[in-house]
Amino acid sequence: MDSSQERVVSATRVIDAPAHVIFELIADPARQPEWDGNDNLSKAAAGQRVHQVGDVFRMTTTKGKERDNHVVEFEEGRLIAWKPSGVGEPQAGHLWRWELEPIDTGSTRVTHTYDWTGLTDEQRFERARWTTSERLLGSIDRLAAAVE
C-alpha cells in the first residue's frame, strides 16, 4: 500500500496576474478544458460557476464520460477543491485543490494539489499515480498562459 505522502502530489508557481482573475478561470468549469494539463477534460456546460461548498458541476472527459464534481472547500478568490464521482455515484475518494495566495496586486502564488489518500478502488490507482506534480504544473502553466 502506498504511504499517504506518495498519494498527495502538488505543484506551485507564481503567476503574474491578480488572484481574482486566475480564480475566475478555475471556478468556471466551462473554462477548465482550456488549461487542463492532464488533457482529461473535454467540455462542461456554461453557467456552472462555483460559488460555495456543496455546489456540484458536471464535466465530460476526453473519453466521453460525465463526471460530477462535488465542491468540498471554497473561499472566493482563494481556495476551491472538489471530489469527482460518476453521475449519481458515490465519490471515489480523490480530491483536486487549487489555492491562490496573492503576493501583491499583480501576482499570485498558485498551488495545485491532487490528493488520493481516500481512494480505495485499486483499479483507479494506476491512473491516480499518473497524475504527477509535473502534470499539475502543466495545468498551472496553461492557466498562466491564459491570464498573463
C-alpha positions, 0 to 999 in steps of 0.5 A, a space after each residue: 500500500 502506498 504511504 499517504 505522502 506518495 498519494 498527495 502530489 502538488 505543484 506551485 508557481 507564481 503567476 503574474 496576474 491578480 488572484 481574482 482573475 486566475 480564480 475566475 478561470 478555475 471556478 468556471 468549469 466551462 473554462 477548465 478544458 482550456 488549461 487542463 494539463 492532464 488533457 482529461 477534460 473535454 467540455 462542461 456546460 456554461 453557467 456552472 460557476 462555483 460559488 460555495 461548498 456543496 455546489 456540484 458541476 458536471 464535466 465530460 472527459 476526453 473519453 466521453 464520460 460525465 463526471 460530477 464534481 462535488 465542491 468540498 472547500 471554497 473561499 472566493 478568490 482563494 481556495 476551491 477543491 472538489 471530489 469527482 464521482 460518476 453521475 449519481 455515484 458515490 465519490 471515489 475518494 480523490 480530491 483536486 485543490 487549487 489555492 491562490 495566495 496573492 503576493 501583491 496586486 499583480 501576482 499570485 502564488 498558485 498551488 495545485 494539489 491532487 490528493 488520493 489518500 481516500 481512494 480505495 478502488 485499486 483499479 483507479 490507482 494506476 491512473 491516480 499515480 499518473 497524475 504527477 506534480 509535473 502534470 499539475 504544473 502543466 495545468 498551472 502553466 496553461 492557466 498562466 498562459 491564459 491570464 498573463 
